[in-house]
Amino acid sequence: MTIQLTVPNLACSACVETVTKAIQAVDADAQVAADPKTKLVNVTTAASETAIKQAITTAGYTVA
């Protein structure tokens, strides 16, 4: 399943790395593509959308 999320406070490459690690802590096989310019995070994962959103929120980011 592919999920597209908007993360308004995704501002830099360090943010991308933090969000990617948070998502991969939930699903180690998740494919994450995040762009700080568009604030979009595309995730291909077997985990639920709720679990992915929770991981991003726990890492300190907002999911719109």
Predicted model as a PDB file, atoms N, CA, C, CB and O in Angstrom, pLDDT in the B-factor column:
MODEL        1                                                                  
ATOM      1  N   MET A   1       0.841  -1.167   0.000  1.00 94.00           N  
ATOM      2  CA  MET A   1       0.000   0.000   0.000  1.00 94.00           C  
ATOM      3  C   MET A   1       0.888   1.232   0.000  1.00 94.00           C  
ATOM      4  CB  MET A   1      -0.958  -0.003   1.208  1.00 94.00           C  
ATOM      5  O   MET A   1       1.894   1.291   0.707  1.00 94.00           O  
ATOM      6  N   THR A   2       0.499   2.218  -0.807  1.00 97.00           N  
ATOM      7  CA  THR A   2       1.228   3.479  -0.838  1.00 97.00           C  
ATOM      8  C   THR A   2       0.390   4.563  -0.172  1.00 97.00           C  
ATOM      9  CB  THR A   2       1.585   3.876  -2.292  1.00 97.00           C  
ATOM     10  O   THR A   2      -0.799   4.718  -0.451  1.00 97.00           O  
ATOM     11  N   ILE A   3       1.034   5.298   0.705  1.00 97.00           N  
ATOM     12  CA  ILE A   3       0.378   6.365   1.450  1.00 97.00           C  
ATOM     13  C   ILE A   3       1.077   7.668   1.110  1.00 97.00           C  
ATOM     14  CB  ILE A   3       0.405   6.092   2.990  1.00 97.00           C  
ATOM     15  O   ILE A   3       2.306   7.730   1.098  1.00 97.00           O  
ATOM     16  N   GLN A   4       0.306   8.707   0.835  1.00 98.00           N  
ATOM     17  CA  GLN A   4       0.896  10.031   0.632  1.00 98.00           C  
ATOM     18  C   GLN A   4       0.421  10.942   1.753  1.00 98.00           C  
ATOM     19  CB  GLN A   4       0.516  10.621  -0.768  1.00 98.00           C  
ATOM     20  O   GLN A   4      -0.777  11.113   1.975  1.00 98.00           O  
ATOM     21  N   LEU A   5       1.391  11.522   2.454  1.00 98.00           N  
ATOM     22  CA  LEU A   5       1.078  12.383   3.594  1.00 98.00           C  
ATOM     23  C   LEU A   5       1.726  13.746   3.394  1.00 98.00           C  
ATOM     24  CB  LEU A   5       1.556  11.741   4.925  1.00 98.00           C  
ATOM     25  O   LEU A   5       2.767  13.865   2.747  1.00 98.00           O  
ATOM     26  N   THR A   6       1.101  14.758   3.951  1.00 98.00           N  
ATOM     27  CA  THR A   6       1.691  16.093   3.969  1.00 98.00           C  
ATOM     28  C   THR A   6       2.230  16.339   5.374  1.00 98.00           C  
ATOM     29  CB  THR A   6       0.645  17.195   3.554  1.00 98.00           C  
ATOM     30  O   THR A   6       1.507  16.214   6.362  1.00 98.00           O  
ATOM     31  N   VAL A   7       3.509  16.690   5.444  1.00 98.00           N  
ATOM     32  CA  VAL A   7       4.168  16.971   6.728  1.00 98.00           C  
ATOM     33  C   VAL A   7       4.660  18.424   6.655  1.00 98.00           C  
ATOM     34  CB  VAL A   7       5.376  15.948   7.018  1.00 98.00           C  
ATOM     35  O   VAL A   7       5.763  18.681   6.172  1.00 98.00           O  
ATOM     36  N   PRO A   8       3.840  19.377   7.135  1.00 97.00           N  
ATOM     37  CA  PRO A   8       4.152  20.798   6.969  1.00 97.00           C  
ATOM     38  C   PRO A   8       5.484  21.242   7.559  1.00 97.00           C  
ATOM     39  CB  PRO A   8       3.077  21.600   7.577  1.00 97.00           C  
ATOM     40  O   PRO A   8       6.097  22.175   7.039  1.00 97.00           O  
ATOM     41  N   ASN A   9       5.942  20.611   8.614  1.00 96.00           N  
ATOM     42  CA  ASN A   9       7.200  21.056   9.221  1.00 96.00           C  
ATOM     43  C   ASN A   9       8.406  20.220   8.774  1.00 96.00           C  
ATOM     44  CB  ASN A   9       7.084  21.007  10.732  1.00 96.00           C  
ATOM     45  O   ASN A   9       9.428  20.180   9.460  1.00 96.00           O  
ATOM     46  N   LEU A  10       8.282  19.561   7.635  1.00 96.00           N  
ATOM     47  CA  LEU A  10       9.416  18.859   7.017  1.00 96.00           C  
ATOM     48  C   LEU A  10      10.250  19.912   6.289  1.00 96.00           C  
ATOM     49  CB  LEU A  10       8.934  17.710   6.024  1.00 96.00           C  
ATOM     50  O   LEU A  10       9.861  20.382   5.220  1.00 96.00           O  
ATOM     51  N   ALA A  11      11.398  20.283   6.867  1.00 96.00           N  
ATOM     52  CA  ALA A  11      12.101  21.463   6.373  1.00 96.00           C  
ATOM     53  C   ALA A  11      13.459  21.201   5.732  1.00 96.00           C  
ATOM     54  CB  ALA A  11      12.282  22.404   7.479  1.00 96.00           C  
ATOM     55  O   ALA A  11      13.957  22.053   4.997  1.00 96.00           O  
ATOM     56  N   CYS A  12      14.072  20.044   5.991  1.00 96.00           N  
ATOM     57  CA  CYS A  12      15.448  19.860   5.509  1.00 96.00           C  
ATOM     58  C   CYS A  12      15.762  18.374   5.363  1.00 96.00           C  
ATOM     59  CB  CYS A  12      16.462  20.531   6.473  1.00 96.00           C  
ATOM     60  O   CYS A  12      14.935  17.512   5.662  1.00 96.00           O  
ATOM     61  N   SER A  13      16.978  18.098   4.895  1.00 96.00           N  
ATOM     62  CA  SER A  13      17.360  16.699   4.692  1.00 96.00           C  
ATOM     63  C   SER A  13      17.456  15.943   6.019  1.00 96.00           C  
ATOM     64  CB  SER A  13      18.696  16.620   3.950  1.00 96.00           C  
ATOM     65  O   SER A  13      17.204  14.739   6.063  1.00 96.00           O  
ATOM     66  N   ALA A  14      17.815  16.632   7.089  1.00 97.00           N  
ATOM     67  CA  ALA A  14      17.851  15.972   8.405  1.00 97.00           C  
ATOM     68  C   ALA A  14      16.445  15.565   8.831  1.00 97.00           C  
ATOM     69  CB  ALA A  14      18.485  16.904   9.473  1.00 97.00           C  
ATOM     70  O   ALA A  14      16.248  14.511   9.435  1.00 97.00           O  
ATOM     71  N   CYS A  15      15.475  16.410   8.510  1.00 97.00           N  
ATOM     72  CA  CYS A  15      14.077  16.082   8.820  1.00 97.00           C  
ATOM     73  C   CYS A  15      13.652  14.838   8.032  1.00 97.00           C  
ATOM     74  CB  CYS A  15      13.138  17.285   8.491  1.00 97.00           C  
ATOM     75  O   CYS A  15      12.981  13.953   8.563  1.00 97.00           O  
ATOM     76  N   VAL A  16      14.049  14.788   6.774  1.00 97.00           N  
ATOM     77  CA  VAL A  16      13.715  13.641   5.925  1.00 97.00           C  
ATOM     78  C   VAL A  16      14.291  12.369   6.531  1.00 97.00           C  
ATOM     79  CB  VAL A  16      14.249  13.845   4.482  1.00 97.00           C  
ATOM     80  O   VAL A  16      13.621  11.338   6.586  1.00 97.00           O  
ATOM     81  N   GLU A  17      15.540  12.450   6.988  1.00 97.00           N  
ATOM     82  CA  GLU A  17      16.200  11.289   7.575  1.00 97.00           C  
ATOM     83  C   GLU A  17      15.490  10.843   8.853  1.00 97.00           C  
ATOM     84  CB  GLU A  17      17.671  11.604   7.869  1.00 97.00           C  
ATOM     85  O   GLU A  17      15.290   9.649   9.078  1.00 97.00           O  
ATOM     86  N   THR A  18      15.111  11.814   9.686  1.00 98.00           N  
ATOM     87  CA  THR A  18      14.427  11.493  10.938  1.00 98.00           C  
ATOM     88  C   THR A  18      13.081  10.829  10.670  1.00 98.00           C  
ATOM     89  CB  THR A  18      14.231  12.759  11.782  1.00 98.00           C  
ATOM     90  O   THR A  18      12.739   9.828  11.300  1.00 98.00           O  
ATOM     91  N   VAL A  19      12.322  11.388   9.735  1.00 98.00           N  
ATOM     92  CA  VAL A  19      11.009  10.825   9.405  1.00 98.00           C  
ATOM     93  C   VAL A  19      11.164   9.435   8.786  1.00 98.00           C  
ATOM     94  CB  VAL A  19      10.242  11.760   8.437  1.00 98.00           C  
ATOM     95  O   VAL A  19      10.401   8.520   9.097  1.00 98.00           O  
ATOM     96  N   THR A  20      12.144   9.286   7.919  1.00 98.00           N  
ATOM     97  CA  THR A  20      12.380   7.986   7.283  1.00 98.00           C  
ATOM     98  C   THR A  20      12.707   6.928   8.334  1.00 98.00           C  
ATOM     99  CB  THR A  20      13.525   8.084   6.251  1.00 98.00           C  
ATOM    100  O   THR A  20      12.167   5.823   8.294  1.00 98.00           O  
ATOM    101  N   LYS A  21      13.587   7.263   9.271  1.00 98.00           N  
ATOM    102  CA  LYS A  21      13.946   6.308  10.329  1.00 98.00           C  
ATOM    103  C   LYS A  21      12.744   5.980  11.209  1.00 98.00           C  
ATOM    104  CB  LYS A  21      15.087   6.868  11.191  1.00 98.00           C  
ATOM    105  O   LYS A  21      12.568   4.830  11.610  1.00 98.00           O  
ATOM    106  N   ALA A  22      11.928   6.965  11.508  1.00 98.00           N  
ATOM    107  CA  ALA A  22      10.742   6.729  12.337  1.00 98.00           C  
ATOM    108  C   ALA A  22       9.778   5.773  11.646  1.00 98.00           C  
ATOM    109  CB  ALA A  22      10.032   8.056  12.655  1.00 98.00           C  
ATOM    110  O   ALA A  22       9.214   4.877  12.275  1.00 98.00           O  
ATOM    111  N   ILE A  23       9.596   5.976  10.342  1.00 98.00           N  
ATOM    112  CA  ILE A  23       8.698   5.093   9.587  1.00 98.00           C  
ATOM    113  C   ILE A  23       9.286   3.687   9.504  1.00 98.00           C  
ATOM    114  CB  ILE A  23       8.446   5.653   8.164  1.00 98.00           C  
ATOM    115  O   ILE A  23       8.568   2.699   9.660  1.00 98.00           O  
ATOM    116  N   GLN A  24      10.587   3.600   9.261  1.00 98.00           N  
ATOM    117  CA  GLN A  24      11.212   2.284   9.117  1.00 98.00           C  
ATOM    118  C   GLN A  24      11.344   1.561  10.457  1.00 98.00           C  
ATOM    119  CB  GLN A  24      12.584   2.428   8.474  1.00 98.00           C  
ATOM    120  O   GLN A  24      11.614   0.360  10.487  1.00 98.00           O  
ATOM    121  N   ALA A  25      11.157   2.277  11.560  1.00 98.00           N  
ATOM    122  CA  ALA A  25      11.106   1.606  12.865  1.00 98.00           C  
ATOM    123  C   ALA A  25       9.794   0.838  12.998  1.00 98.00           C  
ATOM    124  CB  ALA A  25      11.254   2.634  14.025  1.00 98.00           C  
ATOM    125  O   ALA A  25       9.718  -0.155  13.722  1.00 98.00           O  
ATOM    126  N   VAL A  26       8.765   1.302  12.297  1.00 97.00           N  
ATOM    127  CA  VAL A  26       7.461   0.625  12.294  1.00 97.00           C  
ATOM    128  C   VAL A  26       7.459  -0.514  11.272  1.00 97.00           C  
ATOM    129  CB  VAL A  26       6.320   1.632  11.981  1.00 97.00           C  
ATOM    130  O   VAL A  26       6.972  -1.612  11.543  1.00 97.00           O  
ATOM    131  N   ASP A  27       8.019  -0.224  10.085  1.00 98.00           N  
ATOM    132  CA  ASP A  27       8.082  -1.217   9.010  1.00 98.00           C  
ATOM    133  C   ASP A  27       9.467  -1.107   8.368  1.00 98.00           C  
ATOM    134  CB  ASP A  27       6.929  -0.997   7.940  1.00 98.00           C  
ATOM    135  O   ASP A  27       9.725  -0.203   7.574  1.00 98.00           O  
ATOM    136  N   ALA A  28      10.343  -2.029   8.720  1.00 98.00           N  
ATOM    137  CA  ALA A  28      11.729  -1.976   8.246  1.00 98.00           C  
ATOM    138  C   ALA A  28      11.838  -2.045   6.727  1.00 98.00           C  
ATOM    139  CB  ALA A  28      12.524  -3.104   8.858  1.00 98.00           C  
ATOM    140  O   ALA A  28      12.837  -1.603   6.160  1.00 98.00           O  
ATOM    141  N   ASP A  29      10.828  -2.590   6.065  1.00 98.00           N  
ATOM    142  CA  ASP A  29      10.856  -2.716   4.611  1.00 98.00           C  
ATOM    143  C   ASP A  29      10.164  -1.552   3.901  1.00 98.00           C  
ATOM    144  CB  ASP A  29      10.207  -4.016   4.201  1.00 98.00           C  
ATOM    145  O   ASP A  29      10.050  -1.557   2.676  1.00 98.00           O  
ATOM    146  N   ALA A  30       9.715  -0.583   4.638  1.00 98.00           N  
ATOM    147  CA  ALA A  30       9.001   0.553   4.038  1.00 98.00           C  
ATOM    148  C   ALA A  30       9.916   1.332   3.100  1.00 98.00           C  
ATOM    149  CB  ALA A  30       8.449   1.487   5.135  1.00 98.00           C  
ATOM    150  O   ALA A  30      11.095   1.544   3.385  1.00 98.00           O  
ATOM    151  N   GLN A  31       9.346   1.751   1.978  1.00 98.00           N  
ATOM    152  CA  GLN A  31      10.052   2.613   1.039  1.00 98.00           C  
ATOM    153  C   GLN A  31       9.528   4.024   1.269  1.00 98.00           C  
ATOM    154  CB  GLN A  31       9.849   2.147  -0.461  1.00 98.00           C  
ATOM    155  O   GLN A  31       8.326   4.273   1.172  1.00 98.00           O  
ATOM    156  N   VAL A  32      10.434   4.943   1.572  1.00 98.00           N  
ATOM    157  CA  VAL A  32      10.038   6.305   1.931  1.00 98.00           C  
ATOM    158  C   VAL A  32      10.657   7.295   0.955  1.00 98.00           C  
ATOM    159  CB  VAL A  32      10.458   6.639   3.382  1.00 98.00           C  
ATOM    160  O   VAL A  32      11.863   7.265   0.709  1.00 98.00           O  
ATOM    161  N   ALA A  33       9.832   8.162   0.407  1.00 98.00           N  
ATOM    162  CA  ALA A  33      10.312   9.255  -0.441  1.00 98.00           C  
ATOM    163  C   ALA A  33       9.707  10.536   0.116  1.00 98.00           C  
ATOM    164  CB  ALA A  33       9.925   9.041  -1.968  1.00 98.00           C  
ATOM    165  O   ALA A  33       8.494  10.740   0.063  1.00 98.00           O  
ATOM    166  N   ALA A  34      10.567  11.392   0.649  1.00 97.00           N  
ATOM    167  CA  ALA A  34      10.100  12.630   1.262  1.00 97.00           C  
ATOM    168  C   ALA A  34      10.783  13.816   0.610  1.00 97.00           C  
ATOM    169  CB  ALA A  34      10.360  12.624   2.778  1.00 97.00           C  
ATOM    170  O   ALA A  34      11.978  13.775   0.318  1.00 97.00           O  
ATOM    171  N   ASP A  35      10.019  14.870   0.385  1.00 97.00           N  
ATOM    172  CA  ASP A  35      10.548  16.074  -0.259  1.00 97.00           C  
ATOM    173  C   ASP A  35      10.264  17.287   0.620  1.00 97.00           C  
ATOM    174  CB  ASP A  35       9.929  16.266  -1.673  1.00 97.00           C  
ATOM    175  O   ASP A  35       9.109  17.684   0.775  1.00 97.00           O  
ATOM    176  N   PRO A  36      11.320  17.882   1.203  1.00 96.00           N  
ATOM    177  CA  PRO A  36      11.089  19.044   2.078  1.00 96.00           C  
ATOM    178  C   PRO A  36      10.531  20.261   1.343  1.00 96.00           C  
ATOM    179  CB  PRO A  36      12.379  19.430   2.760  1.00 96.00           C  
ATOM    180  O   PRO A  36       9.942  21.140   1.973  1.00 96.00           O  
ATOM    181  N   LYS A  37      10.703  20.329   0.037  1.00 97.00           N  
ATOM    182  CA  LYS A  37      10.167  21.466  -0.730  1.00 97.00           C  
ATOM    183  C   LYS A  37       8.655  21.385  -0.864  1.00 97.00           C  
ATOM    184  CB  LYS A  37      10.806  21.523  -2.120  1.00 97.00           C  
ATOM    185  O   LYS A  37       7.956  22.385  -0.704  1.00 97.00           O  
ATOM    186  N   THR A  38       8.155  20.197  -1.157  1.00 97.00           N  
ATOM    187  CA  THR A  38       6.703  20.034  -1.331  1.00 97.00           C  
ATOM    188  C   THR A  38       6.012  19.630  -0.043  1.00 97.00           C  
ATOM    189  CB  THR A  38       6.416  19.001  -2.402  1.00 97.00           C  
ATOM    190  O   THR A  38       4.785  19.688   0.050  1.00 97.00           O  
ATOM    191  N   LYS A  39       6.793  19.219   0.958  1.00 98.00           N  
ATOM    192  CA  LYS A  39       6.294  18.747   2.256  1.00 98.00           C  
ATOM    193  C   LYS A  39       5.543  17.420   2.133  1.00 98.00           C  
ATOM    194  CB  LYS A  39       5.379  19.800   2.880  1.00 98.00           C  
ATOM    195  O   LYS A  39       4.782  17.052   3.028  1.00 98.00           O  
ATOM    196  N   LEU A  40       5.755  16.700   1.023  1.00 98.00           N  
ATOM    197  CA  LEU A  40       5.066  15.435   0.798  1.00 98.00           C  
ATOM    198  C   LEU A  40       5.954  14.259   1.169  1.00 98.00           C  
ATOM    199  CB  LEU A  40       4.623  15.321  -0.657  1.00 98.00           C  
ATOM    200  O   LEU A  40       7.153  14.247   0.894  1.00 98.00           O  
ATOM    201  N   VAL A  41       5.332  13.269   1.803  1.00 98.00           N  
ATOM    202  CA  VAL A  41       6.016  12.033   2.158  1.00 98.00           C  
ATOM    203  C   VAL A  41       5.211  10.890   1.542  1.00 98.00           C  
ATOM    204  CB  VAL A  41       6.159  11.870   3.729  1.00 98.00           C  
ATOM    205  O   VAL A  41       4.043  10.687   1.873  1.00 98.00           O  
ATOM    206  N   ASN A  42       5.851  10.154   0.649  1.00 98.00           N  
ATOM    207  CA  ASN A  42       5.228   8.983   0.046  1.00 98.00           C  
ATOM    208  C   ASN A  42       5.832   7.741   0.683  1.00 98.00           C  
ATOM    209  CB  ASN A  42       5.419   8.970  -1.503  1.00 98.00           C  
ATOM    210  O   ASN A  42       7.051   7.581   0.737  1.00 98.00           O  
ATOM    211  N   VAL A  43       4.960   6.870   1.163  1.00 98.00           N  
ATOM    212  CA  VAL A  43       5.421   5.684   1.872  1.00 98.00           C  
ATOM    213  C   VAL A  43       4.765   4.460   1.250  1.00 98.00           C  
ATOM    214  CB  VAL A  43       5.102   5.777   3.394  1.00 98.00           C  
ATOM    215  O   VAL A  43       3.540   4.388   1.142  1.00 98.00           O  
ATOM    216  N   THR A  44       5.582   3.506   0.846  1.00 98.00           N  
ATOM    217  CA  THR A  44       5.074   2.216   0.414  1.00 98.00           C  
ATOM    218  C   THR A  44       5.367   1.255   1.552  1.00 98.00           C  
ATOM    219  CB  THR A  44       5.725   1.739  -0.952  1.00 98.00           C  
ATOM    220  O   THR A  44       6.523   1.000   1.888  1.00 98.00           O  
ATOM    221  N   THR A  45       4.309   0.730   2.137  1.00 98.00           N  
ATOM    222  CA  THR A  45       4.471  -0.041   3.368  1.00 98.00           C  
ATOM    223  C   THR A  45       3.354  -1.061   3.541  1.00 98.00           C  
ATOM    224  CB  THR A  45       4.514   0.890   4.572  1.00 98.00           C  
ATOM    225  O   THR A  45       2.292  -0.963   2.927  1.00 98.00           O  
ATOM    226  N   ALA A  46       3.624  -2.030   4.387  1.00 97.00           N  
ATOM    227  CA  ALA A  46       2.599  -2.995   4.774  1.00 97.00           C  
ATOM    228  C   ALA A  46       1.926  -2.554   6.070  1.00 97.00           C  
ATOM    229  CB  ALA A  46       3.209  -4.404   4.934  1.00 97.00           C  
ATOM    230  O   ALA A  46       0.917  -3.130   6.476  1.00 97.00           O  
ATOM    231  N   ALA A  47       2.485  -1.534   6.718  1.00 97.00           N  
ATOM    232  CA  ALA A  47       1.910  -1.037   7.973  1.00 97.00           C  
ATOM    233  C   ALA A  47       0.680  -0.180   7.679  1.00 97.00           C  
ATOM    234  CB  ALA A  47       2.961  -0.220   8.775  1.00 97.00           C  
ATOM    235  O   ALA A  47       0.484   0.288   6.558  1.00 97.00           O  
ATOM    236  N   SER A  48      -0.134   0.011   8.699  1.00 97.00           N  
ATOM    237  CA  SER A  48      -1.344   0.819   8.527  1.00 97.00           C  
ATOM    238  C   SER A  48      -1.013   2.302   8.437  1.00 97.00           C  
ATOM    239  CB  SER A  48      -2.316   0.574   9.680  1.00 97.00           C  
ATOM    240  O   SER A  48       0.022   2.750   8.930  1.00 97.00           O  
ATOM    241  N   GLU A  49      -1.904   3.056   7.801  1.00 97.00           N  
ATOM    242  CA  GLU A  49      -1.715   4.501   7.713  1.00 97.00           C  
ATOM    243  C   GLU A  49      -1.670   5.114   9.110  1.00 97.00           C  
ATOM    244  CB  GLU A  49      -2.840   5.147   6.878  1.00 97.00           C  
ATOM    245  O   GLU A  49      -0.906   6.046   9.361  1.00 97.00           O  
ATOM    246  N   THR A  50      -2.481   4.594  10.004  1.00 97.00           N  
ATOM    247  CA  THR A  50      -2.506   5.093  11.380  1.00 97.00           C  
ATOM    248  C   THR A  50      -1.143   4.898  12.045  1.00 97.00           C  
ATOM    249  CB  THR A  50      -3.607   4.379  12.195  1.00 97.00           C  
ATOM    250  O   THR A  50      -0.652   5.801  12.722  1.00 97.00           O  
ATOM    251  N   ALA A  51      -0.539   3.744  11.860  1.00 98.00           N  
ATOM    252  CA  ALA A  51       0.776   3.468  12.460  1.00 98.00           C  
ATOM    253  C   ALA A  51       1.844   4.383  11.885  1.00 98.00           C  
ATOM    254  CB  ALA A  51       1.172   2.002  12.239  1.00 98.00           C  
ATOM    255  O   ALA A  51       2.721   4.849  12.613  1.00 98.00           O  
ATOM    256  N   ILE A  52       1.778   4.642  10.591  1.00 98.00           N  
ATOM    257  CA  ILE A  52       2.764   5.530   9.953  1.00 98.00           C  
ATOM    258  C   ILE A  52       2.595   6.955  10.463  1.00 98.00           C  
ATOM    259  CB  ILE A  52       2.623   5.493   8.409  1.00 98.00           C  
ATOM    260  O   ILE A  52       3.575   7.623  10.793  1.00 98.00           O  
ATOM    261  N   LYS A  53       1.352   7.416  10.527  1.00 98.00           N  
ATOM    262  CA  LYS A  53       1.104   8.774  11.040  1.00 98.00           C  
ATOM    263  C   LYS A  53       1.585   8.901  12.482  1.00 98.00           C  
ATOM    264  CB  LYS A  53      -0.399   9.125  10.950  1.00 98.00           C  
ATOM    265  O   LYS A  53       2.157   9.923  12.860  1.00 98.00           O  
ATOM    266  N   GLN A  54       1.355   7.872  13.279  1.00 98.00           N  
ATOM    267  CA  GLN A  54       1.778   7.899  14.679  1.00 98.00           C  
ATOM    268  C   GLN A  54       3.298   7.951  14.783  1.00 98.00           C  
ATOM    269  CB  GLN A  54       1.238   6.673  15.428  1.00 98.00           C  
ATOM    270  O   GLN A  54       3.836   8.659  15.634  1.00 98.00           O  
ATOM    271  N   ALA A  55       3.985   7.218  13.937  1.00 98.00           N  
ATOM    272  CA  ALA A  55       5.449   7.218  13.958  1.00 98.00           C  
ATOM    273  C   ALA A  55       5.996   8.608  13.625  1.00 98.00           C  
ATOM    274  CB  ALA A  55       6.003   6.175  12.965  1.00 98.00           C  
ATOM    275  O   ALA A  55       6.949   9.074  14.250  1.00 98.00           O  
ATOM    276  N   ILE A  56       5.389   9.259  12.643  1.00 98.00           N  
ATOM    277  CA  ILE A  56       5.836  10.601  12.246  1.00 98.00           C  
ATOM    278  C   ILE A  56       5.563  11.598  13.373  1.00 98.00           C  
ATOM    279  CB  ILE A  56       5.126  11.054  10.938  1.00 98.00           C  
ATOM    280  O   ILE A  56       6.397  12.450  13.677  1.00 98.00           O  
ATOM    281  N   THR A  57       4.393  11.481  13.982  1.00 98.00           N  
ATOM    282  CA  THR A  57       4.029  12.380  15.081  1.00 98.00           C  
ATOM    283  C   THR A  57       4.952  12.178  16.277  1.00 98.00           C  
ATOM    284  CB  THR A  57       2.568  12.157  15.500  1.00 98.00           C  
ATOM    285  O   THR A  57       5.395  13.144  16.899  1.00 98.00           O  
ATOM    286  N   THR A  58       5.237  10.925  16.594  1.00 97.00           N  
ATOM    287  CA  THR A  58       6.120  10.616  17.717  1.00 97.00           C  
ATOM    288  C   THR A  58       7.530  11.168  17.479  1.00 97.00           C  
ATOM    289  CB  THR A  58       6.178   9.096  17.945  1.00 97.00           C  
ATOM    290  O   THR A  58       8.224  11.534  18.427  1.00 97.00           O  
ATOM    291  N   ALA A  59       7.945  11.226  16.219  1.00 97.00           N  
ATOM    292  CA  ALA A  59       9.257  11.776  15.883  1.00 97.00           C  
ATOM    293  C   ALA A  59       9.294  13.300  15.991  1.00 97.00           C  
ATOM    294  CB  ALA A  59       9.650  11.354  14.480  1.00 97.00           C  
ATOM    295  O   ALA A  59      10.353  13.911  15.846  1.00 97.00           O  
ATOM    296  N   GLY A  60       8.137  13.910  16.245  1.00 97.00           N  
ATOM    297  CA  GLY A  60       8.098  15.357  16.454  1.00 97.00           C  
ATOM    298  C   GLY A  60       7.589  16.168  15.278  1.00 97.00           C  
ATOM    299  O   GLY A  60       7.754  17.387  15.236  1.00 97.00           O  
ATOM    300  N   TYR A  61       6.972  15.491  14.325  1.00 97.00           N  
ATOM    301  CA  TYR A  61       6.477  16.183  13.138  1.00 97.00           C  
ATOM    302  C   TYR A  61       4.957  16.130  13.088  1.00 97.00           C  
ATOM    303  CB  TYR A  61       7.076  15.568  11.861  1.00 97.00           C  
ATOM    304  O   TYR A  61       4.325  15.260  13.686  1.00 97.00           O  
ATOM    305  N   THR A  62       4.394  17.073  12.366  1.00 97.00           N  
ATOM    306  CA  THR A  62       2.951  17.170  12.230  1.00 97.00           C  
ATOM    307  C   THR A  62       2.524  16.553  10.910  1.00 97.00           C  
ATOM    308  CB  THR A  62       2.487  18.635  12.323  1.00 97.00           C  
ATOM    309  O   THR A  62       3.167  16.765   9.882  1.00 97.00           O  
ATOM    310  N   VAL A  63       1.441  15.791  10.938  1.00 97.00           N  
ATOM    311  CA  VAL A  63       0.859  15.246   9.717  1.00 97.00           C  
ATOM    312  C   VAL A  63      -0.429  16.011   9.452  1.00 97.00           C  
ATOM    313  CB  VAL A  63       0.597  13.696   9.836  1.00 97.00           C  
ATOM    314  O   VAL A  63      -1.340  16.020  10.281  1.00 97.00           O  
ATOM    315  N   ALA A  64      -0.497  16.649   8.293  1.00 94.00           N  
ATOM    316  CA  ALA A  64      -1.697  17.440   7.964  1.00 94.00           C  
ATOM    317  C   ALA A  64      -2.781  16.549   7.381  1.00 94.00           C  
ATOM    318  CB  ALA A  64      -1.352  18.572   6.970  1.00 94.00           C  
ATOM    319  O   ALA A  64      -3.862  17.032   7.043  1.00 94.00           O  
TER     320      ALA A  64                                                      
ENDMDL                                                                          
END                                                                             
